[in-house]
Amino acid sequence: MNKNSQQVKPEPEQPEFSKEEYAAMKKAEREQLWERIDTLTADVLKDAESLHGFLDFAAQCSPERIENLLLFHADAPEATWMKTFDEWKEAGRGVRSGAVGYTALIGQDYTREDGTAASGYYVGKKFDVSQTRGRQPDKAPVYAADELVTAFFENSPVRIIVSEELPDGVQAQYVAKNRAIFVRNNMSAETTFLAIAREQAAASFDIHDGQYSRNAYTPQSYCAAYVAAKKYGLDVSSFSFERVCQLCSGLEPQAQRRFLSDAKQAAYAVERIVRRGLREMELSVTPEADYSVEQKADVKESGQPKPGKVKKAAQPERE
């Protein structure tokens, strides 16, 4: 059994600890875990192949804090959707008997001694959806590249302007002063998606304080575009991560992890834009008056018709 996992079964009796001993034990546990996370961070950025594998995992796994993605990438590389035991229970699914949980940092809210609210984390376990009872989730739908590009135009938080005048070698670029992405016309749908995805990621770093520097976030945006394209099954063979790893090689583990976290957050931002755009496209219904089905009016006891009341059906959410 992996040293970072546990089975779902009654906990064995634990020796009693004083409050101070228990606090010291938990502190040592956290320190040991953070040392491992530092090691995993360096391993991911040691070369292009390692970073490539980690970004593939980020594309397949449900949203997580960067520390958990690093842990799951090492301990549960096939995982796609991770939750705690209680979270799966709340979602209506039970963890299978004997299933193995994986070490994770679990967020929690708590109240300080002075009565103020605060947030923190504890070291706990999460389980993949494949370890739960019930029907497994359907595979994600497959979209054509031109549909994904249209989704950007449907739901972009910044303007997307198709241009015939971009400089040679520039496929697309976010311009902060215009709050717009300029994209070259007449590129293939896949190339257009990759270019806009990178610039949507870049735009996600702009907090509109006048201090934005696109160059400061180019590597993170490049990684984010890869994750988004990988998630939607597009060709990502043109990506190369040697330069990214070189830029990160001299950073301390905490700075490296911040880089990965920025790339992850930008990828999530891009994916949300696309997902909402696709949803809007799916909800765009064309009227077909010639084939409409007439609703019969309700009849009161007096025999007089009364207006029918139609309740709008709730649209299903798609993750």
DASULDA-V155182 format. One record per residue. N is the residue number from 1. OMEGA is omega in whole degrees, -180 to 180 (* if undefined). Layout:
BEGIN
n=<N;N>
omega=<OMEGA;OMEGA>
END
This chain:
BEGIN
n=<1;2;3;4;5;6;7;8;9;10;11;12;13;14;15;16;17;18;19;20;21;22;23;24;25;26;27;28;29;30;31;32;33;34;35;36;37;38;39;40;41;42;43;44;45;46;47;48;49;50;51;52;53;54;55;56;57;58;59;60;61;62;63;64;65;66;67;68;69;70;71;72;73;74;75;76;77;78;79;80;81;82;83;84;85;86;87;88;89;90;91;92;93;94;95;96;97;98;99;100;101;102;103;104;105;106;107;108;109;110;111;112;113;114;115;116;117;118;119;120;121;122;123;124;125;126;127;128;129;130;131;132;133;134;135;136;137;138;139;140;141;142;143;144;145;146;147;148;149;150;151;152;153;154;155;156;157;158;159;160;161;162;163;164;165;166;167;168;169;170;171;172;173;174;175;176;177;178;179;180;181;182;183;184;185;186;187;188;189;190;191;192;193;194;195;196;197;198;199;200;201;202;203;204;205;206;207;208;209;210;211;212;213;214;215;216;217;218;219;220;221;222;223;224;225;226;227;228;229;230;231;232;233;234;235;236;237;238;239;240;241;242;243;244;245;246;247;248;249;250;251;252;253;254;255;256;257;258;259;260;261;262;263;264;265;266;267;268;269;270;271;272;273;274;275;276;277;278;279;280;281;282;283;284;285;286;287;288;289;290;291;292;293;294;295;296;297;298;299;300;301;302;303;304;305;306;307;308;309;310;311;312;313;314;315;316;317;318;319>
omega=<179;-177;-179;-179;177;178;177;-180;-179;180;176;179;-179;175;-179;179;171;179;-179;180;180;179;179;179;-180;177;179;178;180;-179;178;180;180;175;178;179;176;180;180;178;179;-179;-178;-176;-177;178;-175;-179;180;179;177;-180;180;180;174;180;179;179;-176;-173;176;-178;-180;171;-170;180;179;177;178;180;-178;177;180;-171;-176;-172;179;-175;178;-175;-172;175;173;178;-178;179;176;179;178;179;178;179;179;176;-178;178;180;179;-176;178;-176;-177;-179;171;-176;179;178;173;-180;-180;178;-180;180;176;-180;-180;179;178;179;180;171;179;-178;-177;172;-178;178;180;180;179;-178;177;179;180;179;-177;175;176;180;179;180;180;174;-177;-179;175;-180;177;178;179;176;-178;-179;-168;-177;178;174;179;172;-175;177;-173;174;-169;178;179;177;179;179;179;179;178;174;179;-172;-176;177;-173;-175;173;175;-176;-179;178;172;169;176;-179;-179;179;179;179;-179;-178;-180;179;179;-177;172;176;179;-179;-179;179;-178;178;173;177;-180;-177;-174;175;-178;-178;-178;-176;-179;-180;179;-180;178;178;-180;178;178;-178;-180;-180;179;-179;-177;171;179;180;-179;-175;-179;-177;176;-172;180;-177;179;-179;177;-180;-176;-172;-178;-177;173;-178;-179;178;176;-180;177;177;180;179;178;179;180;-179;178;177;178;179;179;-178;178;179;-179;-177;-180;177;178;180;179;178;-179;-178;178;-176;178;180;177;-172;-176;-177;180;176;-176;178;179;180;174;-179;176;179;-180;-179;180;179;174;-178;176;177;-178;178;-179;180;178;178;179;176;176;180;*>
END
